[in-house]
Amino acid sequence: MLPPMPTFTRHIPVLTALALAACALGGCGTVNQKVSAGMADYIPAWAGGLPADAPPRAGTPEYDKFMQERERKRLMPAADRGDDAKPAATTQGAAH
């Protein structure tokens, strides 16, 4: 029968396993910017993703079209824009 391991050497495999797990989890946080930005588009709005009326991402052809349309509407008179006037946000007092 083998003698029991001394106390200080018994912790080495445990510490090694914890260090490897920490390094593996640390690698998950360093996903590159393009992958994380692309994955954010697939998260539903109810789970914290982009809302349906969010503008397109910068650098895409859709974004350029969106900005041209926005500039065109900005230069138009307010009466001709066709946007419905958004009601002002009302503040409600605390219910007692």
C-alpha positions in Angstrom: 0.0 0.0 0.0 1.2 3.5 -0.9 1.7 6.1 1.8 -0.7 9.0 1.7 0.4 12.1 -0.2 1.8 14.9 1.8 -0.6 17.8 2.3 1.2 20.3 0.0 1.4 17.9 -3.0 -2.3 16.9 -2.6 -3.3 20.4 -3.6 -1.2 20.6 -6.8 -3.6 18.6 -9.0 -6.6 20.6 -7.7 -4.9 23.9 -8.3 -3.8 22.8 -11.7 -7.3 21.9 -12.7 -8.7 25.2 -11.3 -6.0 27.2 -13.2 -6.9 25.4 -16.5 -10.6 26.0 -15.9 -9.9 29.7 -15.2 -7.9 30.0 -18.4 -10.6 28.3 -20.5 -13.3 30.6 -19.1 -11.1 33.6 -19.6 -10.8 32.7 -23.3 -14.6 32.9 -23.6 -14.5 36.6 -22.7 -12.1 37.5 -25.5 -14.3 36.7 -28.4 -13.4 39.0 -31.2 -15.5 42.1 -32.0 -17.0 40.9 -35.3 -18.3 37.6 -33.9 -19.9 39.2 -30.8 -21.5 41.9 -32.9 -22.9 39.3 -35.3 -24.3 37.2 -32.6 -26.0 40.2 -31.0 -28.2 40.4 -34.1 -29.6 36.9 -33.4 -30.7 37.5 -29.8 -34.4 38.2 -29.7 -35.6 41.6 -28.3 -37.3 39.9 -25.4 -34.0 38.5 -24.3 -32.2 41.8 -24.4 -31.3 41.9 -28.1 -31.8 44.8 -30.6 -35.3 46.1 -30.9 -37.1 45.8 -34.2 -36.8 49.5 -35.0 -33.1 49.7 -34.4 -31.1 51.2 -37.3 -28.7 49.0 -39.4 -25.1 48.6 -38.3 -22.6 51.2 -39.5 -20.5 50.1 -42.4 -23.2 48.1 -44.2 -24.9 49.2 -47.4 -28.2 49.2 -45.5 -26.7 51.8 -43.1 -25.7 54.0 -46.0 -29.2 53.9 -47.4 -30.7 54.6 -44.0 -28.5 57.6 -43.5 -29.4 59.0 -47.0 -33.1 58.6 -46.2 -32.6 60.2 -42.8 -30.8 63.2 -44.4 -33.5 63.5 -47.1 -36.2 63.6 -44.4 -34.3 66.1 -42.3 -34.2 68.5 -45.2 -37.9 68.2 -45.9 -40.4 70.5 -44.2 -41.9 69.0 -41.1 -45.4 68.9 -42.6 -44.2 66.9 -45.6 -42.3 64.2 -43.7 -45.2 61.9 -43.0 -44.0 60.9 -39.6 -46.7 60.7 -37.0 -46.2 63.1 -34.2 -45.1 61.1 -31.2 -47.0 61.9 -28.0 -45.1 63.4 -25.2 -44.1 61.1 -22.4 -46.3 61.6 -19.4 -45.0 61.3 -15.9 -47.2 59.6 -13.4 -47.0 60.3 -9.7 -46.7 57.6 -7.2 -49.9 55.8 -6.3 -50.8 56.1 -2.7 
